[in-house]
Amino acid sequence: MTTKTQAGKPSKLTPLTRLELAAECLKTLAHPHRLRIVQMLLRGRYTVGELAQACEIPSHMASEHLRLMQRCGLLTSEKDGRKAYYQVAEPHLADIMACIEARFGKS
């Protein structure tokens, strides 16, 4: 589908099927603990226990948040011995988080 920009030139819109995928991933991110987890993972690799402690939630709840974000392709995990370390898989999360922090980061 094409629309006209303000200058009258055609501009291509993102197909609705792709926007549906985007909406699903954004719904997944739309939770304060998940946003905190992303904020941390943009700064380094962490274990479930470390992320749970930072979010002040039990490890099993942090694991569920991580699983949901992995399912959307936002995160990956890597085993190191008995521990699994999580990291950001989607580089655009940094831009999304920067917008959130710019708008809501001030106390």
Phi and psi restraints in degrees (value plus and minus 20) as a CYANA .aco file:
   2 THR   PHI    -143.1  -103.1
   2 THR   PSI     125.5   165.5
   3 THR   PHI    -148.5  -108.5
   3 THR   PSI     153.8   193.8
   4 LYS   PHI    -121.1   -81.1
   4 LYS   PSI     119.9   159.9
   5 THR   PHI    -101.3   -61.3
   5 THR   PSI     159.1   199.1
   6 GLN   PHI     -81.2   -41.2
   6 GLN   PSI     -51.3   -11.3
   7 ALA   PHI    -100.6   -60.6
   7 ALA   PSI     -21.6    18.4
   8 GLY   PHI      67.1   107.1
   8 GLY   PSI     -19.0    21.0
   9 LYS   PHI    -105.6   -65.6
   9 LYS   PSI     124.2   164.2
  10 PRO   PHI     -84.3   -44.3
  10 PRO   PSI     121.6   161.6
  11 SER   PHI    -151.0  -111.0
  11 SER   PSI     112.0   152.0
  12 LYS   PHI    -104.7   -64.7
  12 LYS   PSI     109.9   149.9
  13 LEU   PHI    -112.0   -72.0
  13 LEU   PSI     134.3   174.3
  14 THR   PHI     -89.3   -49.3
  14 THR   PSI     113.6   153.6
  15 PRO   PHI     -79.3   -39.3
  15 PRO   PSI     125.0   165.0
  16 LEU   PHI     -78.1   -38.1
  16 LEU   PSI     -53.9   -13.9
  17 THR   PHI     -81.9   -41.9
  17 THR   PSI     -57.4   -17.4
  18 ARG   PHI     -91.5   -51.5
  18 ARG   PSI     -56.4   -16.4
  19 LEU   PHI     -88.0   -48.0
  19 LEU   PSI     -51.2   -11.2
  20 GLU   PHI     -83.4   -43.4
  20 GLU   PSI     -61.7   -21.7
  21 LEU   PHI     -83.1   -43.1
  21 LEU   PSI     -62.5   -22.5
  22 ALA   PHI     -81.4   -41.4
  22 ALA   PSI     -62.9   -22.9
  23 ALA   PHI     -83.0   -43.0
  23 ALA   PSI     -59.7   -19.7
  24 GLU   PHI     -81.7   -41.7
  24 GLU   PSI     -65.7   -25.7
  25 CYS   PHI     -86.4   -46.4
  25 CYS   PSI     -58.5   -18.5
  26 LEU   PHI     -87.2   -47.2
  26 LEU   PSI     -56.5   -16.5
  27 LYS   PHI     -82.3   -42.3
  27 LYS   PSI     -59.1   -19.1
  28 THR   PHI     -83.1   -43.1
  28 THR   PSI     -60.9   -20.9
  29 LEU   PHI     -90.9   -50.9
  29 LEU   PSI     -43.2    -3.2
  30 ALA   PHI     -94.6   -54.6
  30 ALA   PSI      42.2    82.2
  31 HIS   PHI    -170.4  -130.4
  31 HIS   PSI     114.6   154.6
  32 PRO   PHI     -78.7   -38.7
  32 PRO   PSI     -57.8   -17.8
  33 HIS   PHI     -88.6   -48.6
  33 HIS   PSI     -58.1   -18.1
  34 ARG   PHI     -87.7   -47.7
  34 ARG   PSI     -58.2   -18.2
  35 LEU   PHI     -84.8   -44.8
  35 LEU   PSI     -59.7   -19.7
  36 ARG   PHI     -83.6   -43.6
  36 ARG   PSI     -62.2   -22.2
  37 ILE   PHI     -80.9   -40.9
  37 ILE   PSI     -65.8   -25.8
  38 VAL   PHI     -82.3   -42.3
  38 VAL   PSI     -63.9   -23.9
  39 GLN   PHI     -75.5   -35.5
  39 GLN   PSI     -64.4   -24.4
  40 MET   PHI     -88.8   -48.8
  40 MET   PSI     -65.2   -25.2
  41 LEU   PHI     -88.0   -48.0
  41 LEU   PSI     -41.4    -1.4
  42 LEU   PHI     -90.7   -50.7
  42 LEU   PSI     -34.4     5.6
  43 ARG   PHI    -124.3   -84.3
  43 ARG   PSI     -28.9    11.1
  44 GLY   PHI     144.6   184.6
  44 GLY   PSI    -197.2  -157.2
  45 ARG   PHI    -112.4   -72.4
  45 ARG   PSI     120.3   160.3
  46 TYR   PHI    -160.3  -120.3
  46 TYR   PSI     136.2   176.2
  47 THR   PHI    -108.6   -68.6
  47 THR   PSI     147.8   187.8
  48 VAL   PHI     -77.1   -37.1
  48 VAL   PSI     -65.8   -25.8
  49 GLY   PHI     -80.1   -40.1
  49 GLY   PSI     -62.1   -22.1
  50 GLU   PHI     -85.7   -45.7
  50 GLU   PSI     -61.7   -21.7
  51 LEU   PHI     -88.2   -48.2
  51 LEU   PSI     -60.7   -20.7
  52 ALA   PHI     -81.4   -41.4
  52 ALA   PSI     -64.2   -24.2
  53 GLN   PHI     -81.6   -41.6
  53 GLN   PSI     -63.3   -23.3
  54 ALA   PHI     -85.3   -45.3
  54 ALA   PSI     -51.5   -11.5
  55 CYS   PHI    -110.2   -70.2
  55 CYS   PSI     -26.5    13.5
  56 GLU   PHI      38.3    78.3
  56 GLU   PSI      25.8    65.8
  57 ILE   PHI    -153.1  -113.1
  57 ILE   PSI     141.7   181.7
  58 PRO   PHI     -86.4   -46.4
  58 PRO   PSI     133.8   173.8
  59 SER   PHI     -77.3   -37.3
  59 SER   PSI     -57.9   -17.9
  60 HIS   PHI     -85.2   -45.2
  60 HIS   PSI     -51.1   -11.1
  61 MET   PHI     -92.5   -52.5
  61 MET   PSI     -59.9   -19.9
  62 ALA   PHI     -82.6   -42.6
  62 ALA   PSI     -59.7   -19.7
  63 SER   PHI     -80.5   -40.5
  63 SER   PSI     -60.2   -20.2
  64 GLU   PHI     -85.9   -45.9
  64 GLU   PSI     -63.0   -23.0
  65 HIS   PHI     -80.1   -40.1
  65 HIS   PSI     -64.5   -24.5
  66 LEU   PHI     -83.1   -43.1
  66 LEU   PSI     -61.9   -21.9
  67 ARG   PHI     -80.8   -40.8
  67 ARG   PSI     -63.9   -23.9
  68 LEU   PHI     -81.7   -41.7
  68 LEU   PSI     -62.2   -22.2
  69 MET   PHI     -91.8   -51.8
  69 MET   PSI     -52.7   -12.7
  70 GLN   PHI     -86.3   -46.3
  70 GLN   PSI     -59.9   -19.9
  71 ARG   PHI     -80.9   -40.9
  71 ARG   PSI     -51.7   -11.7
  72 CYS   PHI    -102.3   -62.3
  72 CYS   PSI     -25.4    14.6
  73 GLY   PHI      63.3   103.3
  73 GLY   PSI      -5.4    34.6
  74 LEU   PHI    -102.2   -62.2
  74 LEU   PSI     -50.7   -10.7
  75 LEU   PHI    -149.4  -109.4
  75 LEU   PSI     140.2   180.2
  76 THR   PHI    -152.4  -112.4
  76 THR   PSI     146.4   186.4
  77 SER   PHI    -151.8  -111.8
  77 SER   PSI     135.9   175.9
  78 GLU   PHI    -159.6  -119.6
  78 GLU   PSI     108.2   148.2
  79 LYS   PHI     -99.9   -59.9
  79 LYS   PSI     119.8   159.8
  80 ASP   PHI    -157.4  -117.4
  80 ASP   PSI      73.6   113.6
  81 GLY   PHI      49.9    89.9
  81 GLY   PSI    -145.1  -105.1
  82 ARG   PHI    -109.6   -69.6
  82 ARG   PSI     -29.2    10.8
  83 LYS   PHI    -120.0   -80.0
  83 LYS   PSI     125.8   165.8
  84 ALA   PHI    -128.7   -88.7
  84 ALA   PSI     110.2   150.2
  85 TYR   PHI    -128.4   -88.4
  85 TYR   PSI     114.3   154.3
  86 TYR   PHI    -121.1   -81.1
  86 TYR   PSI     129.0   169.0
  87 GLN   PHI    -170.1  -130.1
  87 GLN   PSI     141.7   181.7
  88 VAL   PHI     -94.1   -54.1
  88 VAL   PSI     111.7   151.7
  89 ALA   PHI    -123.6   -83.6
  89 ALA   PSI     -44.1    -4.1
  90 GLU   PHI    -123.3   -83.3
  90 GLU   PSI      86.4   126.4
  91 PRO   PHI     -83.1   -43.1
  91 PRO   PSI     -43.2    -3.2
  92 HIS   PHI     -90.7   -50.7
  92 HIS   PSI     -32.1     7.9
  93 LEU   PHI     -80.3   -40.3
  93 LEU   PSI     -50.7   -10.7
  94 ALA   PHI     -82.7   -42.7
  94 ALA   PSI     -60.3   -20.3
  95 ASP   PHI     -88.5   -48.5
  95 ASP   PSI     -62.6   -22.6
  96 ILE   PHI     -82.0   -42.0
  96 ILE   PSI     -65.9   -25.9
  97 MET   PHI     -85.7   -45.7
  97 MET   PSI     -56.3   -16.3
  98 ALA   PHI     -82.5   -42.5
  98 ALA   PSI     -59.5   -19.5
  99 CYS   PHI     -84.4   -44.4
  99 CYS   PSI     -64.8   -24.8
 100 ILE   PHI     -83.0   -43.0
 100 ILE   PSI     -65.7   -25.7
 101 GLU   PHI     -87.1   -47.1
 101 GLU   PSI     -56.7   -16.7
 102 ALA   PHI     -85.5   -45.5
 102 ALA   PSI     -58.2   -18.2
 103 ARG   PHI    -102.8   -62.8
 103 ARG   PSI     -61.4   -21.4
 104 PHE   PHI    -135.8   -95.8
 104 PHE   PSI     -23.2    16.8
 105 GLY   PHI     -94.5   -54.5
 105 GLY   PSI     -35.4     4.6
 106 LYS   PHI    -102.7   -62.7
 106 LYS   PSI     117.2   157.2
